[in-house]
């Protein structure tokens, strides 16, 4: 069963995350940051990951700590659910269109965290959500999940669409990369025999 849960408590946030990598895409998300909830729901739905995220943070300051710490906790939860990564597909490369926008996510569940983020936003905010936090979330998630992650937006005009296409591309890439590959016959997909740093 590729399921796990993680709790994180600091002076800035209180977070609990649970996921099932072999779910149906159900989401129970409440972070206190509306647009962020919408993005996490995309990961659940399009990644076929059952996902529960509950967070309380110092949003009276701004949303930064909440968004980053959810990335940390969700990344840890993802890594824990994968275990030794035996039999997984490991790699995926997905492009997702959303109206005028096209974004791509290439992923390697390598155990070696790295983020390349080539996406820009025309505005500082999507509603009340700080667009700088999109990259912050991807970094926190990738580094705690142990992913090599490349996110790129080829073109787009609407910042909401740009952000959402990035999250959807990640979701679809995760769905493919965590899938069990029958050709691996339960082996870890690496000549080293392990997928860790």
C-alpha positions in Angstrom: 0.0 0.0 0.0 1.6 3.2 -1.2 0.1 5.4 1.5 1.6 7.7 4.1 0.9 10.7 6.4 3.1 13.4 7.8 2.5 16.1 10.4 4.6 19.3 10.8 4.3 21.7 13.6 6.4 25.0 13.9 5.8 28.4 15.4 4.5 29.5 12.0 2.4 26.6 10.8 0.5 23.4 11.8 0.2 21.0 8.9 -1.1 17.5 8.4 -0.9 15.6 5.1 -2.0 12.2 4.0 -1.9 10.6 0.5 -2.5 7.4 -1.4 -0.5 7.2 -4.6 -2.9 4.6 -5.9 -6.1 6.5 -5.3 -8.8 7.9 -7.5 -8.0 11.6 -7.2 -10.1 12.6 -4.2 -9.1 15.7 -2.4 -9.8 17.1 1.0 -7.8 20.4 1.1 -8.0 23.3 3.5 -4.9 25.5 3.9 -6.6 28.9 4.4 -5.1 30.0 1.0 -7.9 29.7 -1.6 -5.9 29.7 -4.8 -3.4 27.3 -3.3 -6.2 24.9 -2.3 -7.3 25.0 -6.0 -3.8 24.1 -7.2 -3.4 21.2 -4.7 -6.8 19.9 -5.8 -5.4 19.7 -9.4 -2.5 17.5 -8.2 -5.0 15.1 -6.6 -7.4 15.0 -9.5 -5.0 14.8 -12.4 -2.4 12.7 -10.5 -5.0 10.2 -9.4 -3.6 10.7 -5.9 -6.0 10.7 -2.9 -4.9 13.7 -1.0 -5.7 15.3 2.4 -4.1 18.5 3.4 -5.0 20.5 6.5 -3.0 23.6 7.4 -3.1 26.5 9.7 -0.5 29.2 9.3 0.4 32.8 10.0 -1.5 34.1 7.0 -2.1 37.4 8.8 1.6 38.0 7.8 1.4 36.5 4.3 0.9 33.1 2.7 4.6 32.3 2.4 5.1 30.0 5.4 1.9 28.1 4.8 2.7 27.4 1.1 6.3 26.5 1.7 5.6 24.3 4.7 2.9 22.4 2.9 5.4 21.8 0.1 7.9 20.4 2.7 5.3 18.2 4.4 3.7 17.0 1.1 7.2 16.2 -0.3 8.1 14.2 2.8 4.8 12.3 2.6 5.3 11.5 -1.1 8.8 10.2 -0.5 7.6 8.1 2.4 4.8 6.6 0.4 7.2 5.5 -2.4 9.4 3.5 -0.1 12.3 1.9 -1.9 10.7 2.9 -5.3 10.9 -0.7 -6.5 9.0 -1.2 -9.8 8.2 2.4 -10.6 8.4 3.9 -14.0 10.6 6.7 -12.5 10.7 9.2 -15.4 7.9 11.2 -17.1 7.7 14.2 -19.4 4.3 15.8 -19.8 3.1 19.0 -21.6 -0.2 20.4 -20.6 -2.2 23.1 -22.5 -4.6 25.4 -20.8 -6.3 27.7 -23.2 -3.5 30.1 -24.5 -0.9 28.6 -22.2 1.4 25.6 -22.6 3.6 24.3 -19.7 5.8 21.2 -19.4 7.0 19.1 -16.5 9.8 16.6 -16.8 10.5 14.5 -13.7 12.9 11.9 -12.4 12.2 10.3 -9.1 15.9 10.1 -8.6 16.3 10.7 -4.9 18.5 13.6 -6.0 16.6 16.9 -5.4 16.9 19.5 -8.1 14.5 22.2 -9.5 14.7 24.0 -12.8 11.8 26.5 -12.9 11.5 28.5 -16.2 8.1 30.1 -15.7 7.4 33.8 -15.3 4.3 35.8 -14.3 3.2 39.2 -15.6 1.7 40.2 -12.3 2.6 40.0 -8.6 -0.7 38.4 -7.6 -3.3 36.0 -8.8 -6.2 37.4 -6.7 -4.6 37.7 -3.3 -2.0 34.9 -4.0 1.6 35.9 -4.5 2.9 34.5 -7.8 6.4 34.2 -6.3 5.0 31.4 -4.1 4.5 29.1 -7.1 8.2 28.5 -7.5 8.7 28.4 -3.7 6.2 25.6 -3.5 7.7 23.6 -6.3 11.2 23.9 -4.7 10.0 22.8 -1.3 8.1 19.9 -2.7 10.9 18.7 -5.1 13.6 18.9 -2.5 11.7 17.1 0.2 10.3 14.4 -2.2 13.7 13.8 -3.6 12.7 14.7 -7.2 14.7 16.1 -10.1 12.0 18.4 -11.5 12.0 20.7 -14.5 9.0 23.1 -15.0 8.8 25.3 -18.0 6.1 27.5 -19.5 6.6 27.8 -23.3 4.0 30.6 -23.6 1.0 32.0 -21.9 -0.8 35.3 -21.1 -3.1 34.6 -18.2 -1.2 34.1 -14.9 -4.0 31.9 -13.4 -3.6 29.6 -16.5 0.2 29.6 -16.3 0.2 28.5 -12.6 -2.5 26.0 -13.1 -0.9 24.4 -16.1 2.3 24.0 -14.1 0.5 22.2 -11.3 -1.5 20.0 -13.8 1.7 19.1 -15.7 3.3 18.0 -12.4 0.2 16.0 -11.5 0.2 14.2 -14.8 4.0 13.6 -14.7 3.7 12.2 -11.1 0.9 9.9 -12.2 3.1 8.4 -15.0 6.4 8.3 -13.0 5.0 6.5 -9.9 3.1 4.0 -12.1 4.3 0.4 -11.7 6.2 -0.7 -14.8 5.6 -4.5 -15.3 8.9 -4.7 -17.3 10.8 -3.8 -14.1 9.5 -6.9 -12.4 9.7 -5.2 -9.0 13.3 -4.0 -9.4 14.5 -0.5 -8.5 14.9 1.3 -11.9 18.5 2.2 -11.5 21.8 0.5 -12.4 22.9 1.4 -8.8 20.1 -0.6 -7.3 18.9 2.3 -5.2 17.3 5.6 -5.9 18.7 7.9 -3.2 21.1 10.8 -3.1 
